[in-house]
Amino acid sequence: MKKLPLTVLLILLGPVSAYIGMYSQITCKPSQAGFWIIIALGMAIGVSITLVVQRIKAKK
């Protein structure tokens, strides 16, 4: 866990770049790929927050 900032950055990089690249084409219909990119972005943010919280708890 020494490289947590890099890990968090890599987890967020894929979904964020896909979201930025497809921003104009994203609609919120479940049949559209943009909907799933938003879901993946939310999951990536959740994983990143969980990693940071676990590291803070481990230091205590």
NORCORTA-V68701 format. One record per backbone hydrogen bond with DSSP energy under -0.5 kcal/mol. NH is the residue of the N-H (numbers start at 1). CO is the residue of the C=O. If there is no record, write none. Layout:
nh;co
NH;CO
NH;CO
This chain:
nh;co
4;1
7;3
8;4
9;5
10;6
11;7
12;8
13;9
14;10
15;11
16;12
17;13
18;14
19;15
20;16
21;17
22;18
23;20
25;22
26;22
26;23
32;29
35;32
36;32
37;33
38;34
39;35
40;36
41;37
42;38
43;39
44;40
45;41
46;42
47;43
48;44
49;45
50;46
51;47
52;48
53;49
54;50
55;51
56;52
57;53
58;54
59;55
60;56
60;57
